[in-house]
């Protein structure tokens, strides 16, 4: 196992341990002052939060995976990443639902727009967001795309993950600790996906400039 795989494995275990520790702490005791404060997000920009709620549901991720797989079939260098993304999301979706039943934390009472019936810990929206967009950000950041494009895509992914987490608080669908737990579980899943993706040597194709530079360096060595 390479050093990077060990790093991803260690981070994955740490995130998973944090997820279970937080879940055990918050799910079997009354909501703390931190949770009851909702971080001041409750009731803010409800229409936008409702849009983010819809954008963070699994059908959207399924569509995204289908698009990624079709693109991967056209550009084969990206196919491995698309396959890993699809499998990661399917697995973490099922695991998240199973763990929710394990902790069985009641939802907050003051909800807006839609009353969701599944247990509260942890936020599935937060879990899926970081598992999906974190992986996309990593793949893009290690690709041969121009640096400004990579920076823009990574920034958008990070902001989208944070926005989805915020929307759960704005709608009163989760406590802040639920969102933090979702991020922890999603990060653990992301580490597993990265451990699988990175050591294979799979990456997106180098840019034209990179290919030209590599060819020039080879010529100089000859």
Biotite code that builds the C-alpha atoms (Angstrom):
import biotite.structure as struc

atoms = struc.array([
    struc.Atom([0.000, 0.000, 0.000], chain_id="A", res_id=1, res_name="UNK", atom_name="CA", element="C"),
    struc.Atom([1.433, 3.369, -1.019], chain_id="A", res_id=2, res_name="UNK", atom_name="CA", element="C"),
    struc.Atom([1.939, 6.197, 1.446], chain_id="A", res_id=3, res_name="UNK", atom_name="CA", element="C"),
    struc.Atom([-0.939, 8.107, -0.062], chain_id="A", res_id=4, res_name="UNK", atom_name="CA", element="C"),
    struc.Atom([-3.250, 5.131, 0.301], chain_id="A", res_id=5, res_name="UNK", atom_name="CA", element="C"),
    struc.Atom([-2.232, 4.853, 3.949], chain_id="A", res_id=6, res_name="UNK", atom_name="CA", element="C"),
    struc.Atom([-3.008, 8.553, 4.365], chain_id="A", res_id=7, res_name="UNK", atom_name="CA", element="C"),
    struc.Atom([-6.456, 8.198, 2.820], chain_id="A", res_id=8, res_name="UNK", atom_name="CA", element="C"),
    struc.Atom([-7.140, 5.098, 4.906], chain_id="A", res_id=9, res_name="UNK", atom_name="CA", element="C"),
    struc.Atom([-6.104, 6.854, 8.125], chain_id="A", res_id=10, res_name="UNK", atom_name="CA", element="C"),
    struc.Atom([-8.203, 9.909, 7.299], chain_id="A", res_id=11, res_name="UNK", atom_name="CA", element="C"),
    struc.Atom([-11.177, 7.699, 6.436], chain_id="A", res_id=12, res_name="UNK", atom_name="CA", element="C"),
    struc.Atom([-10.963, 5.893, 9.766], chain_id="A", res_id=13, res_name="UNK", atom_name="CA", element="C"),
    struc.Atom([-10.634, 9.207, 11.614], chain_id="A", res_id=14, res_name="UNK", atom_name="CA", element="C"),
    struc.Atom([-13.668, 10.703, 9.898], chain_id="A", res_id=15, res_name="UNK", atom_name="CA", element="C"),
    struc.Atom([-15.715, 7.556, 10.507], chain_id="A", res_id=16, res_name="UNK", atom_name="CA", element="C"),
    struc.Atom([-14.707, 7.479, 14.169], chain_id="A", res_id=17, res_name="UNK", atom_name="CA", element="C"),
    struc.Atom([-15.694, 11.138, 14.481], chain_id="A", res_id=18, res_name="UNK", atom_name="CA", element="C"),
    struc.Atom([-19.037, 10.388, 12.864], chain_id="A", res_id=19, res_name="UNK", atom_name="CA", element="C"),
    struc.Atom([-19.832, 7.594, 15.332], chain_id="A", res_id=20, res_name="UNK", atom_name="CA", element="C"),
    struc.Atom([-18.555, 9.526, 18.341], chain_id="A", res_id=21, res_name="UNK", atom_name="CA", element="C"),
    struc.Atom([-20.650, 12.569, 17.494], chain_id="A", res_id=22, res_name="UNK", atom_name="CA", element="C"),
    struc.Atom([-23.677, 10.398, 16.751], chain_id="A", res_id=23, res_name="UNK", atom_name="CA", element="C"),
    struc.Atom([-23.415, 8.605, 20.078], chain_id="A", res_id=24, res_name="UNK", atom_name="CA", element="C"),
    struc.Atom([-23.126, 11.932, 21.873], chain_id="A", res_id=25, res_name="UNK", atom_name="CA", element="C"),
    struc.Atom([-26.034, 13.775, 20.258], chain_id="A", res_id=26, res_name="UNK", atom_name="CA", element="C"),
    struc.Atom([-28.495, 10.986, 19.518], chain_id="A", res_id=27, res_name="UNK", atom_name="CA", element="C"),
    struc.Atom([-29.053, 9.774, 23.066], chain_id="A", res_id=28, res_name="UNK", atom_name="CA", element="C"),
    struc.Atom([-29.336, 13.088, 24.862], chain_id="A", res_id=29, res_name="UNK", atom_name="CA", element="C"),
    struc.Atom([-31.480, 16.240, 24.510], chain_id="A", res_id=30, res_name="UNK", atom_name="CA", element="C"),
    struc.Atom([-30.356, 18.808, 21.891], chain_id="A", res_id=31, res_name="UNK", atom_name="CA", element="C"),
    struc.Atom([-27.548, 21.018, 23.155], chain_id="A", res_id=32, res_name="UNK", atom_name="CA", element="C"),
    struc.Atom([-27.502, 24.825, 23.091], chain_id="A", res_id=33, res_name="UNK", atom_name="CA", element="C"),
    struc.Atom([-25.287, 24.567, 19.998], chain_id="A", res_id=34, res_name="UNK", atom_name="CA", element="C"),
    struc.Atom([-27.934, 22.556, 18.172], chain_id="A", res_id=35, res_name="UNK", atom_name="CA", element="C"),
    struc.Atom([-30.861, 24.625, 19.367], chain_id="A", res_id=36, res_name="UNK", atom_name="CA", element="C"),
    struc.Atom([-29.193, 27.794, 18.112], chain_id="A", res_id=37, res_name="UNK", atom_name="CA", element="C"),
    struc.Atom([-29.306, 26.453, 14.527], chain_id="A", res_id=38, res_name="UNK", atom_name="CA", element="C"),
    struc.Atom([-26.293, 28.738, 13.874], chain_id="A", res_id=39, res_name="UNK", atom_name="CA", element="C"),
    struc.Atom([-28.706, 31.547, 13.064], chain_id="A", res_id=40, res_name="UNK", atom_name="CA", element="C"),
    struc.Atom([-29.615, 29.987, 9.704], chain_id="A", res_id=41, res_name="UNK", atom_name="CA", element="C"),
    struc.Atom([-33.210, 28.977, 10.456], chain_id="A", res_id=42, res_name="UNK", atom_name="CA", element="C"),
    struc.Atom([-35.775, 30.689, 8.235], chain_id="A", res_id=43, res_name="UNK", atom_name="CA", element="C"),
    struc.Atom([-33.207, 32.481, 6.099], chain_id="A", res_id=44, res_name="UNK", atom_name="CA", element="C"),
    struc.Atom([-33.722, 32.589, 2.299], chain_id="A", res_id=45, res_name="UNK", atom_name="CA", element="C"),
    struc.Atom([-36.248, 29.778, 2.458], chain_id="A", res_id=46, res_name="UNK", atom_name="CA", element="C"),
    struc.Atom([-36.932, 29.647, -1.298], chain_id="A", res_id=47, res_name="UNK", atom_name="CA", element="C"),
    struc.Atom([-33.229, 29.261, -2.089], chain_id="A", res_id=48, res_name="UNK", atom_name="CA", element="C"),
    struc.Atom([-32.829, 26.689, 0.683], chain_id="A", res_id=49, res_name="UNK", atom_name="CA", element="C"),
    struc.Atom([-35.743, 24.712, -0.766], chain_id="A", res_id=50, res_name="UNK", atom_name="CA", element="C"),
    struc.Atom([-34.049, 24.752, -4.167], chain_id="A", res_id=51, res_name="UNK", atom_name="CA", element="C"),
    struc.Atom([-30.838, 23.427, -2.592], chain_id="A", res_id=52, res_name="UNK", atom_name="CA", element="C"),
    struc.Atom([-32.838, 20.723, -0.848], chain_id="A", res_id=53, res_name="UNK", atom_name="CA", element="C"),
    struc.Atom([-34.148, 19.522, -4.207], chain_id="A", res_id=54, res_name="UNK", atom_name="CA", element="C"),
    struc.Atom([-30.714, 19.837, -5.805], chain_id="A", res_id=55, res_name="UNK", atom_name="CA", element="C"),
    struc.Atom([-29.220, 17.676, -3.055], chain_id="A", res_id=56, res_name="UNK", atom_name="CA", element="C"),
    struc.Atom([-31.542, 14.706, -3.492], chain_id="A", res_id=57, res_name="UNK", atom_name="CA", element="C"),
    struc.Atom([-30.437, 11.385, -4.937], chain_id="A", res_id=58, res_name="UNK", atom_name="CA", element="C"),
    struc.Atom([-32.189, 11.663, -8.349], chain_id="A", res_id=59, res_name="UNK", atom_name="CA", element="C"),
    struc.Atom([-29.981, 14.664, -9.107], chain_id="A", res_id=60, res_name="UNK", atom_name="CA", element="C"),
    struc.Atom([-26.886, 12.658, -8.229], chain_id="A", res_id=61, res_name="UNK", atom_name="CA", element="C"),
    struc.Atom([-28.112, 9.747, -10.351], chain_id="A", res_id=62, res_name="UNK", atom_name="CA", element="C"),
    struc.Atom([-28.490, 12.080, -13.331], chain_id="A", res_id=63, res_name="UNK", atom_name="CA", element="C"),
    struc.Atom([-25.038, 13.510, -12.679], chain_id="A", res_id=64, res_name="UNK", atom_name="CA", element="C"),
    struc.Atom([-23.552, 10.004, -12.610], chain_id="A", res_id=65, res_name="UNK", atom_name="CA", element="C"),
    struc.Atom([-25.250, 9.061, -15.873], chain_id="A", res_id=66, res_name="UNK", atom_name="CA", element="C"),
    struc.Atom([-23.875, 12.187, -17.544], chain_id="A", res_id=67, res_name="UNK", atom_name="CA", element="C"),
    struc.Atom([-20.408, 11.437, -16.141], chain_id="A", res_id=68, res_name="UNK", atom_name="CA", element="C"),
    struc.Atom([-20.531, 7.831, -17.377], chain_id="A", res_id=69, res_name="UNK", atom_name="CA", element="C"),
    struc.Atom([-21.601, 8.908, -20.869], chain_id="A", res_id=70, res_name="UNK", atom_name="CA", element="C"),
    struc.Atom([-18.784, 11.461, -20.933], chain_id="A", res_id=71, res_name="UNK", atom_name="CA", element="C"),
    struc.Atom([-16.387, 8.774, -19.717], chain_id="A", res_id=72, res_name="UNK", atom_name="CA", element="C"),
    struc.Atom([-17.377, 6.500, -22.583], chain_id="A", res_id=73, res_name="UNK", atom_name="CA", element="C"),
    struc.Atom([-16.513, 9.311, -24.985], chain_id="A", res_id=74, res_name="UNK", atom_name="CA", element="C"),
    struc.Atom([-13.333, 10.342, -23.177], chain_id="A", res_id=75, res_name="UNK", atom_name="CA", element="C"),
    struc.Atom([-12.023, 7.045, -21.842], chain_id="A", res_id=76, res_name="UNK", atom_name="CA", element="C"),
    struc.Atom([-9.404, 8.651, -19.607], chain_id="A", res_id=77, res_name="UNK", atom_name="CA", element="C"),
    struc.Atom([-12.259, 9.928, -17.430], chain_id="A", res_id=78, res_name="UNK", atom_name="CA", element="C"),
    struc.Atom([-14.240, 6.683, -17.353], chain_id="A", res_id=79, res_name="UNK", atom_name="CA", element="C"),
    struc.Atom([-12.624, 5.235, -14.223], chain_id="A", res_id=80, res_name="UNK", atom_name="CA", element="C"),
    struc.Atom([-13.438, 8.374, -12.239], chain_id="A", res_id=81, res_name="UNK", atom_name="CA", element="C"),
    struc.Atom([-17.056, 8.271, -13.442], chain_id="A", res_id=82, res_name="UNK", atom_name="CA", element="C"),
    struc.Atom([-17.454, 4.615, -12.449], chain_id="A", res_id=83, res_name="UNK", atom_name="CA", element="C"),
    struc.Atom([-15.925, 5.188, -9.008], chain_id="A", res_id=84, res_name="UNK", atom_name="CA", element="C"),
    struc.Atom([-18.168, 8.214, -8.465], chain_id="A", res_id=85, res_name="UNK", atom_name="CA", element="C"),
    struc.Atom([-21.310, 6.229, -9.319], chain_id="A", res_id=86, res_name="UNK", atom_name="CA", element="C"),
    struc.Atom([-20.381, 3.320, -7.051], chain_id="A", res_id=87, res_name="UNK", atom_name="CA", element="C"),
    struc.Atom([-19.334, 5.628, -4.220], chain_id="A", res_id=88, res_name="UNK", atom_name="CA", element="C"),
    struc.Atom([-22.643, 7.494, -4.248], chain_id="A", res_id=89, res_name="UNK", atom_name="CA", element="C"),
    struc.Atom([-24.738, 4.337, -4.407], chain_id="A", res_id=90, res_name="UNK", atom_name="CA", element="C"),
    struc.Atom([-22.879, 2.756, -1.486], chain_id="A", res_id=91, res_name="UNK", atom_name="CA", element="C"),
    struc.Atom([-22.807, 5.854, 0.711], chain_id="A", res_id=92, res_name="UNK", atom_name="CA", element="C"),
    struc.Atom([-26.518, 6.478, 0.073], chain_id="A", res_id=93, res_name="UNK", atom_name="CA", element="C"),
    struc.Atom([-27.394, 3.017, 1.410], chain_id="A", res_id=94, res_name="UNK", atom_name="CA", element="C"),
    struc.Atom([-24.947, 3.253, 4.311], chain_id="A", res_id=95, res_name="UNK", atom_name="CA", element="C"),
    struc.Atom([-26.242, 6.677, 5.311], chain_id="A", res_id=96, res_name="UNK", atom_name="CA", element="C"),
    struc.Atom([-29.830, 5.413, 5.443], chain_id="A", res_id=97, res_name="UNK", atom_name="CA", element="C"),
    struc.Atom([-28.814, 2.350, 7.471], chain_id="A", res_id=98, res_name="UNK", atom_name="CA", element="C"),
    struc.Atom([-26.839, 4.404, 9.995], chain_id="A", res_id=99, res_name="UNK", atom_name="CA", element="C"),
    struc.Atom([-29.732, 6.836, 10.388], chain_id="A", res_id=100, res_name="UNK", atom_name="CA", element="C"),
    struc.Atom([-31.853, 3.971, 11.646], chain_id="A", res_id=101, res_name="UNK", atom_name="CA", element="C"),
    struc.Atom([-29.038, 2.954, 13.987], chain_id="A", res_id=102, res_name="UNK", atom_name="CA", element="C"),
    struc.Atom([-28.961, 6.338, 15.744], chain_id="A", res_id=103, res_name="UNK", atom_name="CA", element="C"),
    struc.Atom([-32.667, 7.087, 15.214], chain_id="A", res_id=104, res_name="UNK", atom_name="CA", element="C"),
    struc.Atom([-32.410, 10.690, 16.345], chain_id="A", res_id=105, res_name="UNK", atom_name="CA", element="C"),
    struc.Atom([-35.700, 12.644, 16.183], chain_id="A", res_id=106, res_name="UNK", atom_name="CA", element="C"),
    struc.Atom([-35.903, 15.539, 13.736], chain_id="A", res_id=107, res_name="UNK", atom_name="CA", element="C"),
    struc.Atom([-36.241, 19.147, 14.912], chain_id="A", res_id=108, res_name="UNK", atom_name="CA", element="C"),
    struc.Atom([-39.847, 20.171, 15.477], chain_id="A", res_id=109, res_name="UNK", atom_name="CA", element="C"),
    struc.Atom([-39.746, 23.552, 13.724], chain_id="A", res_id=110, res_name="UNK", atom_name="CA", element="C"),
    struc.Atom([-39.544, 22.506, 10.081], chain_id="A", res_id=111, res_name="UNK", atom_name="CA", element="C"),
    struc.Atom([-40.240, 24.490, 6.910], chain_id="A", res_id=112, res_name="UNK", atom_name="CA", element="C"),
    struc.Atom([-41.445, 23.519, 3.395], chain_id="A", res_id=113, res_name="UNK", atom_name="CA", element="C"),
    struc.Atom([-41.259, 19.715, 3.757], chain_id="A", res_id=114, res_name="UNK", atom_name="CA", element="C"),
    struc.Atom([-41.435, 17.547, 6.858], chain_id="A", res_id=115, res_name="UNK", atom_name="CA", element="C"),
    struc.Atom([-39.015, 14.699, 6.327], chain_id="A", res_id=116, res_name="UNK", atom_name="CA", element="C"),
    struc.Atom([-39.765, 11.413, 8.026], chain_id="A", res_id=117, res_name="UNK", atom_name="CA", element="C"),
    struc.Atom([-36.338, 9.745, 8.203], chain_id="A", res_id=118, res_name="UNK", atom_name="CA", element="C"),
    struc.Atom([-34.238, 10.041, 11.381], chain_id="A", res_id=119, res_name="UNK", atom_name="CA", element="C"),
    struc.Atom([-32.181, 13.176, 11.822], chain_id="A", res_id=120, res_name="UNK", atom_name="CA", element="C"),
    struc.Atom([-28.593, 11.970, 12.343], chain_id="A", res_id=121, res_name="UNK", atom_name="CA", element="C"),
    struc.Atom([-26.801, 12.388, 10.108], chain_id="A", res_id=122, res_name="UNK", atom_name="CA", element="C"),
    struc.Atom([-27.826, 14.639, 7.244], chain_id="A", res_id=123, res_name="UNK", atom_name="CA", element="C"),
    struc.Atom([-27.951, 12.567, 4.068], chain_id="A", res_id=124, res_name="UNK", atom_name="CA", element="C"),
    struc.Atom([-27.787, 15.764, 2.011], chain_id="A", res_id=125, res_name="UNK", atom_name="CA", element="C"),
    struc.Atom([-24.506, 16.727, 3.668], chain_id="A", res_id=126, res_name="UNK", atom_name="CA", element="C"),
    struc.Atom([-23.146, 13.191, 3.329], chain_id="A", res_id=127, res_name="UNK", atom_name="CA", element="C"),
    struc.Atom([-23.853, 12.881, -0.384], chain_id="A", res_id=128, res_name="UNK", atom_name="CA", element="C"),
    struc.Atom([-22.692, 16.411, -1.160], chain_id="A", res_id=129, res_name="UNK", atom_name="CA", element="C"),
    struc.Atom([-19.176, 15.996, 0.165], chain_id="A", res_id=130, res_name="UNK", atom_name="CA", element="C"),
    struc.Atom([-18.850, 12.446, -1.175], chain_id="A", res_id=131, res_name="UNK", atom_name="CA", element="C"),
    struc.Atom([-19.858, 13.598, -4.660], chain_id="A", res_id=132, res_name="UNK", atom_name="CA", element="C"),
    struc.Atom([-18.462, 17.084, -5.067], chain_id="A", res_id=133, res_name="UNK", atom_name="CA", element="C"),
    struc.Atom([-15.377, 16.366, -3.005], chain_id="A", res_id=134, res_name="UNK", atom_name="CA", element="C"),
    struc.Atom([-14.477, 13.563, -5.414], chain_id="A", res_id=135, res_name="UNK", atom_name="CA", element="C"),
    struc.Atom([-15.211, 15.737, -8.449], chain_id="A", res_id=136, res_name="UNK", atom_name="CA", element="C"),
    struc.Atom([-13.035, 18.505, -7.002], chain_id="A", res_id=137, res_name="UNK", atom_name="CA", element="C"),
    struc.Atom([-10.154, 16.066, -6.469], chain_id="A", res_id=138, res_name="UNK", atom_name="CA", element="C"),
    struc.Atom([-10.387, 14.594, -9.973], chain_id="A", res_id=139, res_name="UNK", atom_name="CA", element="C"),
    struc.Atom([-10.499, 18.047, -11.533], chain_id="A", res_id=140, res_name="UNK", atom_name="CA", element="C"),
    struc.Atom([-7.643, 19.362, -9.368], chain_id="A", res_id=141, res_name="UNK", atom_name="CA", element="C"),
    struc.Atom([-5.369, 16.511, -10.509], chain_id="A", res_id=142, res_name="UNK", atom_name="CA", element="C"),
    struc.Atom([-6.391, 16.761, -14.172], chain_id="A", res_id=143, res_name="UNK", atom_name="CA", element="C"),
    struc.Atom([-4.686, 18.495, -17.059], chain_id="A", res_id=144, res_name="UNK", atom_name="CA", element="C"),
    struc.Atom([-7.238, 21.291, -17.229], chain_id="A", res_id=145, res_name="UNK", atom_name="CA", element="C"),
    struc.Atom([-5.916, 24.878, -17.139], chain_id="A", res_id=146, res_name="UNK", atom_name="CA", element="C"),
    struc.Atom([-5.239, 26.125, -13.611], chain_id="A", res_id=147, res_name="UNK", atom_name="CA", element="C"),
    struc.Atom([-7.906, 28.887, -13.666], chain_id="A", res_id=148, res_name="UNK", atom_name="CA", element="C"),
    struc.Atom([-10.545, 26.347, -14.716], chain_id="A", res_id=149, res_name="UNK", atom_name="CA", element="C"),
    struc.Atom([-9.448, 23.906, -12.002], chain_id="A", res_id=150, res_name="UNK", atom_name="CA", element="C"),
    struc.Atom([-9.505, 26.615, -9.331], chain_id="A", res_id=151, res_name="UNK", atom_name="CA", element="C"),
    struc.Atom([-12.973, 27.778, -10.391], chain_id="A", res_id=152, res_name="UNK", atom_name="CA", element="C"),
    struc.Atom([-14.472, 24.264, -10.427], chain_id="A", res_id=153, res_name="UNK", atom_name="CA", element="C"),
    struc.Atom([-12.959, 23.334, -7.062], chain_id="A", res_id=154, res_name="UNK", atom_name="CA", element="C"),
    struc.Atom([-14.247, 26.581, -5.527], chain_id="A", res_id=155, res_name="UNK", atom_name="CA", element="C"),
    struc.Atom([-17.753, 25.990, -6.888], chain_id="A", res_id=156, res_name="UNK", atom_name="CA", element="C"),
    struc.Atom([-17.757, 22.426, -5.523], chain_id="A", res_id=157, res_name="UNK", atom_name="CA", element="C"),
    struc.Atom([-16.686, 23.620, -2.070], chain_id="A", res_id=158, res_name="UNK", atom_name="CA", element="C"),
    struc.Atom([-19.294, 26.393, -1.970], chain_id="A", res_id=159, res_name="UNK", atom_name="CA", element="C"),
    struc.Atom([-22.006, 24.006, -3.167], chain_id="A", res_id=160, res_name="UNK", atom_name="CA", element="C"),
    struc.Atom([-21.208, 21.532, -0.381], chain_id="A", res_id=161, res_name="UNK", atom_name="CA", element="C"),
    struc.Atom([-21.391, 24.297, 2.227], chain_id="A", res_id=162, res_name="UNK", atom_name="CA", element="C"),
    struc.Atom([-24.607, 25.688, 0.724], chain_id="A", res_id=163, res_name="UNK", atom_name="CA", element="C"),
    struc.Atom([-26.353, 22.327, 0.863], chain_id="A", res_id=164, res_name="UNK", atom_name="CA", element="C"),
    struc.Atom([-25.381, 21.930, 4.506], chain_id="A", res_id=165, res_name="UNK", atom_name="CA", element="C"),
    struc.Atom([-26.632, 25.435, 5.257], chain_id="A", res_id=166, res_name="UNK", atom_name="CA", element="C"),
    struc.Atom([-29.969, 24.703, 3.552], chain_id="A", res_id=167, res_name="UNK", atom_name="CA", element="C"),
    struc.Atom([-30.687, 21.891, 6.017], chain_id="A", res_id=168, res_name="UNK", atom_name="CA", element="C"),
    struc.Atom([-30.454, 24.378, 8.884], chain_id="A", res_id=169, res_name="UNK", atom_name="CA", element="C"),
    struc.Atom([-32.378, 27.111, 7.089], chain_id="A", res_id=170, res_name="UNK", atom_name="CA", element="C"),
    struc.Atom([-35.306, 24.736, 6.569], chain_id="A", res_id=171, res_name="UNK", atom_name="CA", element="C"),
    struc.Atom([-35.161, 23.363, 10.114], chain_id="A", res_id=172, res_name="UNK", atom_name="CA", element="C"),
    struc.Atom([-34.682, 19.859, 8.715], chain_id="A", res_id=173, res_name="UNK", atom_name="CA", element="C"),
    struc.Atom([-31.580, 19.080, 10.798], chain_id="A", res_id=174, res_name="UNK", atom_name="CA", element="C"),
    struc.Atom([-29.564, 20.210, 13.769], chain_id="A", res_id=175, res_name="UNK", atom_name="CA", element="C"),
    struc.Atom([-26.048, 21.591, 13.123], chain_id="A", res_id=176, res_name="UNK", atom_name="CA", element="C"),
    struc.Atom([-24.542, 18.414, 14.582], chain_id="A", res_id=177, res_name="UNK", atom_name="CA", element="C"),
    struc.Atom([-26.484, 16.395, 11.997], chain_id="A", res_id=178, res_name="UNK", atom_name="CA", element="C"),
    struc.Atom([-24.830, 18.381, 9.222], chain_id="A", res_id=179, res_name="UNK", atom_name="CA", element="C"),
    struc.Atom([-21.386, 17.989, 10.796], chain_id="A", res_id=180, res_name="UNK", atom_name="CA", element="C"),
    struc.Atom([-21.976, 14.251, 11.141], chain_id="A", res_id=181, res_name="UNK", atom_name="CA", element="C"),
    struc.Atom([-23.060, 14.063, 7.514], chain_id="A", res_id=182, res_name="UNK", atom_name="CA", element="C"),
    struc.Atom([-19.903, 15.819, 6.415], chain_id="A", res_id=183, res_name="UNK", atom_name="CA", element="C"),
    struc.Atom([-17.836, 13.390, 8.494], chain_id="A", res_id=184, res_name="UNK", atom_name="CA", element="C"),
    struc.Atom([-19.512, 10.321, 6.991], chain_id="A", res_id=185, res_name="UNK", atom_name="CA", element="C"),
    struc.Atom([-19.271, 11.756, 3.492], chain_id="A", res_id=186, res_name="UNK", atom_name="CA", element="C"),
    struc.Atom([-15.595, 12.562, 4.022], chain_id="A", res_id=187, res_name="UNK", atom_name="CA", element="C"),
    struc.Atom([-14.958, 8.975, 5.133], chain_id="A", res_id=188, res_name="UNK", atom_name="CA", element="C"),
    struc.Atom([-16.593, 7.702, 1.943], chain_id="A", res_id=189, res_name="UNK", atom_name="CA", element="C"),
    struc.Atom([-14.588, 10.216, -0.080], chain_id="A", res_id=190, res_name="UNK", atom_name="CA", element="C"),
    struc.Atom([-11.332, 8.931, 1.412], chain_id="A", res_id=191, res_name="UNK", atom_name="CA", element="C"),
    struc.Atom([-12.236, 5.378, 0.365], chain_id="A", res_id=192, res_name="UNK", atom_name="CA", element="C"),
    struc.Atom([-12.987, 6.578, -3.171], chain_id="A", res_id=193, res_name="UNK", atom_name="CA", element="C"),
    struc.Atom([-9.684, 8.452, -3.353], chain_id="A", res_id=194, res_name="UNK", atom_name="CA", element="C"),
    struc.Atom([-7.769, 5.441, -2.067], chain_id="A", res_id=195, res_name="UNK", atom_name="CA", element="C"),
    struc.Atom([-9.271, 3.384, -4.896], chain_id="A", res_id=196, res_name="UNK", atom_name="CA", element="C"),
    struc.Atom([-8.844, 6.065, -7.552], chain_id="A", res_id=197, res_name="UNK", atom_name="CA", element="C"),
    struc.Atom([-5.339, 7.365, -6.899], chain_id="A", res_id=198, res_name="UNK", atom_name="CA", element="C"),
    struc.Atom([-3.101, 4.245, -6.732], chain_id="A", res_id=199, res_name="UNK", atom_name="CA", element="C"),
    struc.Atom([-4.388, 2.919, -10.056], chain_id="A", res_id=200, res_name="UNK", atom_name="CA", element="C"),
    struc.Atom([-2.546, 5.715, -11.800], chain_id="A", res_id=201, res_name="UNK", atom_name="CA", element="C"),
    struc.Atom([-5.824, 6.759, -13.355], chain_id="A", res_id=202, res_name="UNK", atom_name="CA", element="C"),
    struc.Atom([-6.185, 10.424, -14.019], chain_id="A", res_id=203, res_name="UNK", atom_name="CA", element="C"),
    struc.Atom([-7.665, 12.677, -16.588], chain_id="A", res_id=204, res_name="UNK", atom_name="CA", element="C"),
    struc.Atom([-5.605, 13.354, -19.726], chain_id="A", res_id=205, res_name="UNK", atom_name="CA", element="C"),
    struc.Atom([-2.794, 15.916, -19.627], chain_id="A", res_id=206, res_name="UNK", atom_name="CA", element="C"),
    struc.Atom([-3.348, 19.230, -21.307], chain_id="A", res_id=207, res_name="UNK", atom_name="CA", element="C"),
    struc.Atom([-1.878, 20.039, -24.710], chain_id="A", res_id=208, res_name="UNK", atom_name="CA", element="C"),
    struc.Atom([0.722, 22.250, -23.039], chain_id="A", res_id=209, res_name="UNK", atom_name="CA", element="C"),
    struc.Atom([1.752, 19.433, -20.691], chain_id="A", res_id=210, res_name="UNK", atom_name="CA", element="C"),
    struc.Atom([2.115, 17.037, -23.619], chain_id="A", res_id=211, res_name="UNK", atom_name="CA", element="C"),
    struc.Atom([4.259, 19.535, -25.486], chain_id="A", res_id=212, res_name="UNK", atom_name="CA", element="C"),
    struc.Atom([6.447, 20.123, -22.430], chain_id="A", res_id=213, res_name="UNK", atom_name="CA", element="C"),
    struc.Atom([6.908, 16.391, -21.864], chain_id="A", res_id=214, res_name="UNK", atom_name="CA", element="C"),
    struc.Atom([7.858, 15.885, -25.504], chain_id="A", res_id=215, res_name="UNK", atom_name="CA", element="C"),
    struc.Atom([10.385, 18.753, -25.313], chain_id="A", res_id=216, res_name="UNK", atom_name="CA", element="C"),
    struc.Atom([11.953, 17.327, -22.160], chain_id="A", res_id=217, res_name="UNK", atom_name="CA", element="C"),
    struc.Atom([12.290, 13.903, -23.775], chain_id="A", res_id=218, res_name="UNK", atom_name="CA", element="C"),
    struc.Atom([13.963, 15.502, -26.808], chain_id="A", res_id=219, res_name="UNK", atom_name="CA", element="C"),
    struc.Atom([16.478, 17.270, -24.584], chain_id="A", res_id=220, res_name="UNK", atom_name="CA", element="C"),
    struc.Atom([17.334, 14.043, -22.800], chain_id="A", res_id=221, res_name="UNK", atom_name="CA", element="C"),
    struc.Atom([18.014, 12.378, -26.168], chain_id="A", res_id=222, res_name="UNK", atom_name="CA", element="C"),
])
